[in-house]
Amino acid sequence: QVQLVESGGGLVQPGGSLRLSCAASGSTFSIGNMAWYRQAPGKQREFVAIISGGGSTQYADSVKSRFTISRDNAKKSVFLQMNSLKAEDTAVYYCYTVVRSSTTGGWYAHWGQGTQVTVSS
């Protein structure tokens, strides 16, 4: 099985920065696209950023110019550098990836457990 373990969340003042990390572990697998989503209380989970295996990135309009997604394929990890944080960024952040099993050849979607980000004065 594959697990995505997130870290780096916390409390920060508006205008501050945080760096989220997500590492994949488990049985032998290959990693496809990796992404970050977030969900605030009472709201649907929304897309934040995505990065392909080749390094191509896309961002939600709400975070463009402020957030940067990156990955380390050797460590099977994805990161989200968040700068100029706003109160509206407060949410639980989840990493997401699609992996291919070396055993079955099938593709499987996996979600991290989520890490809380709170932006408040």
C-alpha positions as a LaTeX table, in Angstrom:
\begin{tabular}{lrrr}
\hline
Residue & $x$ (\AA) & $y$ (\AA) & $z$ (\AA) \\
\hline
Gln1 & 0.00 & 0.00 & 0.00 \\
Val2 & 0.98 & 3.65 & $-0.45$ \\
Gln3 & 0.77 & 6.34 & 2.21 \\
Leu4 & 1.15 & 10.10 & 1.79 \\
Val5 & 2.42 & 11.78 & 4.95 \\
Glu6 & 2.10 & 15.56 & 5.16 \\
Ser7 & 3.86 & 18.06 & 7.41 \\
Gly8 & 4.58 & 21.78 & 7.69 \\
Gly9 & 1.19 & 23.19 & 8.60 \\
Gly10 & 0.67 & 25.60 & 11.44 \\
Leu11 & $-0.40$ & 29.06 & 12.53 \\
Val12 & 0.98 & 32.09 & 10.73 \\
Gln13 & 0.14 & 35.80 & 10.54 \\
Pro14 & $-1.16$ & 37.38 & 7.34 \\
Gly15 & 1.74 & 38.05 & 5.00 \\
Gly16 & 3.76 & 35.19 & 6.45 \\
Ser17 & 5.04 & 32.00 & 4.83 \\
Leu18 & 4.79 & 28.25 & 5.28 \\
Arg19 & 6.26 & 25.28 & 3.44 \\
Leu20 & 4.23 & 22.09 & 3.24 \\
Ser21 & 5.79 & 18.71 & 2.54 \\
Cys22 & 4.28 & 15.41 & 1.50 \\
Ala23 & 6.25 & 12.17 & 1.22 \\
Ala24 & 5.01 & 8.95 & $-0.35$ \\
Ser25 & 5.98 & 5.60 & 1.11 \\
Gly26 & 4.97 & 1.97 & 0.80 \\
Ser27 & 5.35 & $-0.78$ & $-1.74$ \\
Thr28 & 7.04 & $-0.39$ & $-5.09$ \\
Phe29 & 5.28 & 2.12 & $-7.30$ \\
Ser30 & 5.75 & 4.84 & $-9.89$ \\
Ile31 & 4.44 & 8.35 & $-9.29$ \\
Gly32 & 2.50 & 10.39 & $-11.81$ \\
Asn33 & 1.17 & 13.89 & $-11.28$ \\
Met34 & 1.30 & 15.30 & $-7.76$ \\
Ala35 & $-1.01$ & 18.03 & $-6.50$ \\
Trp36 & $-2.25$ & 20.02 & $-3.54$ \\
Tyr37 & $-5.89$ & 20.63 & $-2.63$ \\
Arg38 & $-7.43$ & 22.43 & 0.32 \\
Gln39 & $-10.72$ & 22.43 & 2.17 \\
Ala40 & $-12.13$ & 25.01 & 4.56 \\
Pro41 & $-14.97$ & 24.18 & 6.98 \\
Gly42 & $-18.31$ & 24.12 & 5.21 \\
Lys43 & $-16.72$ & 24.32 & 1.77 \\
Gln44 & $-15.89$ & 21.82 & $-0.93$ \\
Arg45 & $-12.34$ & 20.67 & $-1.46$ \\
Glu46 & $-10.67$ & 22.88 & $-4.05$ \\
Phe47 & $-7.67$ & 22.61 & $-6.31$ \\
Val48 & $-4.55$ & 24.58 & $-5.37$ \\
Ala49 & $-1.62$ & 23.47 & $-7.53$ \\
Ile50 & $-0.34$ & 20.54 & $-9.58$ \\
Ile51 & 3.03 & 19.45 & $-10.94$ \\
Ser52 & 3.70 & 16.82 & $-13.59$ \\
Gly53 & 6.56 & 14.35 & $-13.62$ \\
Gly54 & 8.32 & 16.62 & $-16.09$ \\
Gly55 & 7.97 & 19.67 & $-13.85$ \\
Ser56 & 5.09 & 21.48 & $-15.56$ \\
Thr57 & 2.95 & 23.39 & $-13.07$ \\
Gln58 & $-0.52$ & 24.87 & $-12.86$ \\
Tyr59 & $-2.08$ & 26.95 & $-10.09$ \\
Ala60 & $-5.50$ & 28.08 & $-8.99$ \\
Asp61 & $-6.06$ & 31.76 & $-9.74$ \\
Ser62 & $-6.39$ & 32.51 & $-6.03$ \\
Val63 & $-2.80$ & 31.43 & $-5.29$ \\
Lys64 & $-0.92$ & 32.39 & $-8.44$ \\
Ser65 & 2.22 & 34.48 & $-7.78$ \\
Arg66 & 2.10 & 33.51 & $-4.10$ \\
Phe67 & 2.44 & 29.70 & $-4.00$ \\
Thr68 & 5.06 & 27.48 & $-5.61$ \\
Ile69 & 4.75 & 23.72 & $-6.05$ \\
Ser70 & 7.81 & 21.51 & $-6.50$ \\
Arg71 & 8.76 & 17.84 & $-6.29$ \\
Asp72 & 11.69 & 15.58 & $-5.53$ \\
Asn73 & 11.28 & 12.36 & $-7.46$ \\
Ala74 & 14.16 & 10.62 & $-5.68$ \\
Lys75 & 12.44 & 11.22 & $-2.35$ \\
Lys76 & 8.95 & 10.69 & $-3.77$ \\
Ser77 & 7.92 & 14.01 & $-2.28$ \\
Val78 & 5.96 & 17.10 & $-3.24$ \\
Phe79 & 6.21 & 20.53 & $-1.62$ \\
Leu80 & 4.13 & 23.69 & $-1.49$ \\
Gln81 & 5.87 & 26.96 & $-0.65$ \\
Met82 & 3.23 & 29.45 & 0.45 \\
Asn83 & 4.14 & 33.13 & 0.64 \\
Ser84 & 2.11 & 36.27 & 1.33 \\
Leu85 & $-0.49$ & 34.20 & 3.11 \\
Lys86 & $-3.99$ & 35.58 & 3.55 \\
Ala87 & $-6.79$ & 34.73 & 5.95 \\
Glu88 & $-8.63$ & 33.20 & 3.00 \\
Asp89 & $-5.87$ & 30.58 & 2.73 \\
Thr90 & $-6.93$ & 29.05 & 6.04 \\
Ala91 & $-7.87$ & 25.42 & 5.37 \\
Val92 & $-6.80$ & 21.83 & 5.69 \\
Tyr93 & $-4.32$ & 21.14 & 2.91 \\
Tyr94 & $-4.18$ & 17.71 & 1.27 \\
Cys95 & $-1.58$ & 16.29 & $-1.07$ \\
Tyr96 & $-2.72$ & 14.03 & $-3.89$ \\
Thr97 & $-1.05$ & 11.78 & $-6.39$ \\
Val98 & $-1.76$ & 9.02 & $-8.85$ \\
Val99 & 0.63 & 6.07 & $-8.66$ \\
Arg100 & 1.16 & 2.97 & $-10.73$ \\
Ser101 & 1.62 & $-0.34$ & $-8.96$ \\
Ser102 & 4.67 & $-2.28$ & $-10.08$ \\
Thr103 & 2.82 & $-5.45$ & $-9.14$ \\
Thr104 & $-0.45$ & $-4.98$ & $-11.01$ \\
Gly105 & 0.35 & $-2.18$ & $-13.44$ \\
Gly106 & $-2.82$ & $-0.43$ & $-12.35$ \\
Trp107 & $-3.13$ & 3.24 & $-11.45$ \\
Tyr108 & $-4.40$ & 4.32 & $-8.03$ \\
Ala109 & $-5.27$ & 7.70 & $-6.56$ \\
His110 & $-4.02$ & 8.54 & $-3.07$ \\
Trp111 & $-4.73$ & 11.37 & $-0.66$ \\
Gly112 & $-2.70$ & 12.56 & 2.29 \\
Gln113 & $-4.23$ & 12.86 & 5.74 \\
Gly114 & $-4.26$ & 16.65 & 5.57 \\
Thr115 & $-2.39$ & 19.33 & 7.48 \\
Gln116 & $-4.00$ & 22.42 & 9.02 \\
Val117 & $-2.94$ & 25.87 & 7.86 \\
Thr118 & $-4.33$ & 28.80 & 9.84 \\
Val119 & $-3.66$ & 32.40 & 8.82 \\
Ser120 & $-4.74$ & 34.82 & 11.52 \\
Ser121 & $-3.59$ & 37.96 & 13.31 \\
\hline
\end{tabular}
